[in-house]
Amino acid sequence: MHDVGAWHAMLPQTSDTHLESAPGDEELVGVEHRYGLVTASYTLRIRFDEAAHRVSFEIASERPHDVRAAHGFLEVHAWPGDP
């Protein structure tokens, strides 16, 4: 969950993800999508909830962004049978 540099492998059409800064209890993560000639870049404000295995995100609207709005969460749980 904390390896934001690897997020490009799981987000659709994402060519780059990188940590921009980590102010306090959140991280700002730069994201760039590419699909042919189309590109979109933005910064996500990320909050980690370790106890719930959850990452919540929203567009950091004070940063440059090509996407009007985005928000949501991801939850990560162990696969049944894995130690």
C-alpha positions, 0 to 999 in steps of 0.5 A: 500500500505504501509503495506508491511508485508501484501503483502505476501497475494497478491503475488503468493506463497509468504511466507514472506514480510518485511521491511528491510530499508527505505532510503530516498524516497524509501523502501527496502522490503525483499520477500521470495517465497516458492513452495514445496521444491523450494524457492527464496528470493530477495529484492525489491526497492519500490517507492510510488507515493501517488498522482497516487496511484502507487507503483513501484518496481525493484530488489535491485541488490546490495542485495542478490537475487535468481531472475535475474530481476523483475520490475513493478508497482501496482496501487490501486483505490477505488472500484466504489460505495465505499466511 
